[in-house]
Amino acid sequence: MQERKILIVDDEPGVLSSLQDILIEQGYEIEIATDGQKALRKMEVFPAEVVLSDYMMPGMDGVELLKKIKQSYPHVIPILLTGKGGISVDMLRSKIVSQTTTRATGSFVSSGG
């Protein structure tokens, strides 16, 4: 059976805990990080297939983080979450995949209105 590993990155403990609980229940192996720098360090030792990141975080935002991860780990599927409305999905996608790959792989989820 293939390992199903997901790295969740968010600066809000409640969001991390909720996503972690849901995904563990579904059979995924989960690691968490509270910021972009910690996430990059986790990727060195935890070969995640998917990185689920918040968009708005202090320091490195989710777009910058996912761009760096795609440069070093092109096989990773990036998923960007945001609670902020009015953010263009096409703009976010282009920022992450430009200069990293010609294959636009990834998902973008907004809970904002």
Residue, then its C-alpha position, 0 to 999 in steps of 0.5 A: m500500500q502506498e503511503r499517503k503523506i500530507l504536510i499541513v501548514d497554517d499559523e492557526p492552531g485550531v485550523l491545523s488541529s481540525l485538518q489533522d484530525i479529519l485527514i488522519e481519520q481518512g488514513y493519511e499520515i500527517e505532519i504539521a508546520t506553523d510557518g513556511q520555514k518550518a514547512l521547508r525543514k519538514m519537507e527534508v525529512f517527511p516526503a509529503e505527496v501533498v502540501l496543504s498551506d494557508y495563504m496568509m501567514p506571517g513571514m513567508d506566505g503560502v504562495e511563496l512557500l508552495k513555489k519553493i516546494k515545487q522548485s525542490y519537490p516537483h512531484v508534490i501537489p500543492i493545495l492553497l487554502t484561504g479564508k480571504g475573499g476577492i483573491s483570484v485563483d488564476m493569479l495564485r496558480s500563476k504565481i506558484v507554477s510560473q518559473t517552477t513547472t509547465r504543468a499546472t498541478g494544484s488546487f486552490v480552495s477559498s472559504g471566503g465570500 
